Amino acid sequence: MKLFKHLFFLIVFIFTLPLTAQEKNTPKNIKLTLLVKDAKNKPVPGAVILIDNIKQRRVANKAGYFKIKLDKAPKEITAFSPLIGAKKVTYNGQKSIIINITSDNNEKSFATGDRNTKISDPIQFRDIYDYLRGKVAGLNISTTNVIRVRGTSSWNGGRAPLLVLNGVPVDNDTFGDIVPTTIRNVKVLKGPETSIYGLRGANGVIEVNTMIN
């Protein structure tokens, strides 16, 4: 009887040992840091990240870094910039990866989910305020990044326009963090156009829609 018990426990131990070893060797809660750079080794702020072809909700920060915690190891990681192009790399267990995006021309098209984003403007902007100065008409922007919609209140009135990001009103700090390379379009509203926002839109409205919602 004792011999039978010993054999039983020995068999159970032998069959569970490989499973235990496999579980120990399977990485969990992977902490991954990406650094996205261009062909000149400069950071690419606002780069869109896809993990196994799934677009992530966040983008690379102003320094080109993207950090994420994963439940399982991915197979492929893609970094995409609408102004440069896309670069796909294979994941081999690294904790940190540098992805260099290169481009042979100024026009790139890349599929992100159910839409194609095509950007032919190679101009890089330092921040959202630089973008507004360079591409959006109907605004006055001071050297201290105070925005006024032309034809509304005066500078002395101290009334700023309503800032709306992807359909949600935001404060100045959130608005200032918008990365120009993620911008899909900008719309400036004034007068009757702002009626949907009520009194909040009395000094004009700036609607910004980005590729990351």
C-alpha positions as CSV (number, residue, x, y, z in Angstrom):
1,M,0.0,0.0,0.0
2,K,2.8,2.4,0.9
3,L,4.6,1.5,-2.3
4,F,1.4,2.3,-4.3
5,K,1.2,5.7,-2.6
6,H,4.8,6.5,-3.3
7,L,4.4,5.6,-7.0
8,F,1.2,7.7,-7.2
9,F,2.9,10.9,-5.8
10,L,5.9,10.3,-8.0
11,I,3.8,10.1,-11.2
12,V,1.9,13.3,-10.2
13,F,5.2,15.1,-9.5
14,I,6.6,14.0,-12.9
15,F,3.6,15.2,-14.9
16,T,3.3,18.6,-13.1
17,L,7.0,19.4,-13.2
18,P,7.0,20.5,-16.9
19,L,3.9,22.6,-16.4
20,T,5.4,24.4,-13.4
21,A,8.6,25.0,-15.3
22,Q,6.7,26.3,-18.3
23,E,4.7,28.7,-16.1
24,K,7.9,30.0,-14.6
25,N,9.4,30.6,-18.0
26,T,6.3,32.4,-19.3
27,P,6.7,36.1,-18.8
28,K,3.8,37.9,-17.2
29,N,3.2,41.6,-16.8
30,I,5.8,42.6,-19.4
31,K,7.0,46.2,-18.9
32,L,8.0,47.5,-22.3
33,T,9.6,50.9,-23.2
34,L,9.7,52.1,-26.8
35,L,11.7,55.0,-28.1
36,V,10.6,56.2,-31.6
37,K,13.2,58.1,-33.7
38,D,13.5,59.3,-37.3
39,A,16.3,58.7,-39.8
40,K,18.3,61.4,-38.1
41,N,18.0,59.8,-34.7
42,K,15.6,62.6,-33.5
43,P,12.6,61.7,-31.4
44,V,9.2,61.4,-33.1
45,P,6.6,62.8,-30.8
46,G,3.0,61.6,-31.3
47,A,4.0,58.4,-33.0
48,V,1.1,56.0,-33.2
49,I,1.9,52.5,-31.7
50,L,0.3,49.3,-32.8
51,I,1.0,46.1,-30.9
52,D,0.2,43.0,-33.0
53,N,-1.7,45.3,-35.3
54,I,-3.9,46.7,-32.5
55,K,-3.7,50.5,-32.2
56,Q,-3.0,51.7,-28.7
57,R,-5.0,54.5,-27.1
58,R,-1.9,56.5,-26.2
59,V,0.9,57.8,-28.5
60,A,4.6,58.4,-28.0
61,N,5.2,61.5,-25.8
62,K,7.1,64.6,-26.7
63,A,10.5,62.9,-26.2
64,G,9.4,59.9,-28.4
65,Y,8.9,57.5,-25.5
66,F,6.1,55.1,-25.1
67,K,5.7,52.8,-22.1
68,I,3.2,50.0,-21.7
69,K,2.5,46.9,-19.5
70,L,1.4,43.8,-21.3
71,D,-0.1,40.6,-20.1
72,K,1.6,38.5,-22.7
73,A,4.5,38.9,-25.1
74,P,3.6,40.5,-28.5
75,K,4.8,39.2,-31.8
76,E,5.2,42.5,-33.7
77,I,5.3,46.2,-32.8
78,T,4.7,49.0,-35.3
79,A,5.4,52.7,-34.9
80,F,3.7,55.1,-37.3
81,S,4.1,58.8,-38.0
82,P,1.7,60.4,-40.5
83,L,4.6,62.7,-41.6
84,I,7.2,60.1,-42.0
85,G,5.9,56.6,-42.4
86,A,5.8,53.3,-40.5
87,K,8.3,50.8,-39.1
88,K,7.4,47.3,-37.9
89,V,9.8,45.3,-35.7
90,T,9.7,41.8,-34.2
91,Y,9.6,41.4,-30.5
92,N,12.2,39.1,-29.1
93,G,11.8,39.5,-25.4
94,Q,13.5,42.9,-25.1
95,K,12.5,45.3,-22.2
96,S,13.3,48.4,-24.3
97,I,13.3,48.9,-28.1
98,I,14.4,51.7,-30.3
99,I,12.3,52.0,-33.5
100,N,13.7,54.2,-36.3
101,I,11.1,55.3,-38.8
102,T,12.6,56.2,-42.2
103,S,10.9,57.6,-45.3
104,D,11.9,57.8,-48.9
105,N,9.4,60.5,-49.8
106,N,7.2,63.1,-48.3
107,E,3.9,61.3,-48.8
108,K,2.9,58.2,-46.9
109,S,-0.3,56.2,-46.6
110,F,-0.8,53.8,-43.7
111,A,-3.9,51.9,-42.5
112,T,-4.8,52.3,-38.8
113,G,-7.8,50.2,-38.1
114,D,-10.7,51.1,-40.4
115,R,-9.3,54.2,-42.0
116,N,-6.4,55.3,-44.1
117,T,-4.5,58.4,-43.0
118,K,-2.6,60.2,-45.7
119,I,-0.4,63.2,-45.0
120,S,1.6,65.0,-47.6
121,D,2.6,68.0,-45.5
122,P,6.2,67.5,-44.3
123,I,6.3,70.5,-42.0
124,Q,7.1,69.7,-38.4
125,F,5.6,71.9,-35.6
126,R,7.0,72.3,-32.1
127,D,3.6,72.3,-30.4
128,I,-0.1,72.9,-30.9
129,Y,0.3,76.7,-30.8
130,D,3.0,76.6,-33.5
131,Y,0.6,74.4,-35.5
132,L,-2.2,76.9,-35.1
133,R,0.0,79.8,-36.1
134,G,1.2,78.0,-39.2
135,K,-2.0,76.3,-40.5
136,V,-5.2,77.8,-39.0
137,A,-6.7,81.1,-40.1
138,G,-9.0,83.2,-38.0
139,L,-6.8,83.2,-34.8
140,N,-4.5,85.6,-33.0
141,I,-1.9,83.9,-30.8
142,S,0.3,86.0,-28.6
143,T,4.0,85.2,-27.8
144,T,2.8,83.7,-24.5
145,N,0.3,81.4,-26.3
146,V,-2.8,83.3,-25.4
147,I,-5.4,82.6,-28.1
148,R,-8.1,84.8,-29.4
149,V,-10.6,84.1,-32.1
150,R,-10.7,87.1,-34.4
151,G,-13.9,89.0,-34.3
152,T,-14.9,88.1,-30.8
153,S,-13.7,89.6,-27.4
154,S,-10.7,91.9,-27.1
155,W,-7.4,91.1,-25.5
156,N,-8.2,93.3,-22.5
157,G,-11.4,91.3,-21.9
158,G,-9.4,88.3,-20.8
159,R,-11.9,85.9,-22.3
160,A,-10.4,82.9,-24.0
161,P,-12.2,80.7,-26.6
162,L,-13.6,77.3,-25.6
163,L,-11.1,74.5,-26.3
164,V,-12.6,71.2,-27.5
165,L,-10.6,68.1,-28.1
166,N,-12.3,65.2,-29.8
167,G,-15.7,66.6,-28.8
168,V,-14.8,67.1,-25.1
169,P,-14.1,70.6,-23.6
170,V,-10.5,70.7,-22.1
171,D,-8.4,73.0,-20.1
172,N,-5.3,74.9,-21.3
173,D,-2.9,72.3,-19.9
174,T,-4.6,69.4,-21.8
175,F,-4.9,71.5,-24.9
176,G,-1.1,72.4,-24.8
177,D,-0.2,68.7,-24.6
178,I,-1.8,67.9,-28.0
179,V,1.0,66.6,-30.3
180,P,0.7,68.2,-33.7
181,T,1.5,65.0,-35.7
182,T,-1.7,63.4,-34.3
183,I,-4.0,66.2,-35.5
184,R,-6.7,65.2,-38.0
185,N,-8.3,68.6,-38.4
186,V,-8.9,71.9,-36.6
187,K,-12.1,74.0,-36.8
188,V,-12.6,77.6,-35.6
189,L,-16.2,78.6,-34.7
190,K,-17.6,82.0,-33.9
191,G,-20.9,83.7,-33.9
192,P,-24.0,81.5,-34.6
193,E,-21.8,78.5,-35.2
194,T,-21.0,78.3,-31.4
195,S,-24.7,78.1,-30.4
196,I,-24.4,74.4,-29.6
197,Y,-21.9,75.3,-26.8
198,G,-24.1,77.9,-25.3
199,L,-22.5,80.7,-23.3
200,R,-19.2,78.8,-23.1
201,G,-18.7,79.5,-26.8
202,A,-19.3,83.3,-26.5
203,N,-15.6,84.0,-27.2
204,G,-15.4,81.4,-30.0
205,V,-14.6,77.7,-30.1
206,I,-11.5,75.9,-31.3
207,E,-12.4,72.2,-32.1
208,V,-9.4,69.9,-32.5
209,N,-9.9,66.3,-33.7
210,T,-7.0,63.9,-33.5
211,M,-6.3,60.5,-34.9
212,I,-6.2,59.1,-31.4
213,N,-9.6,59.3,-29.6
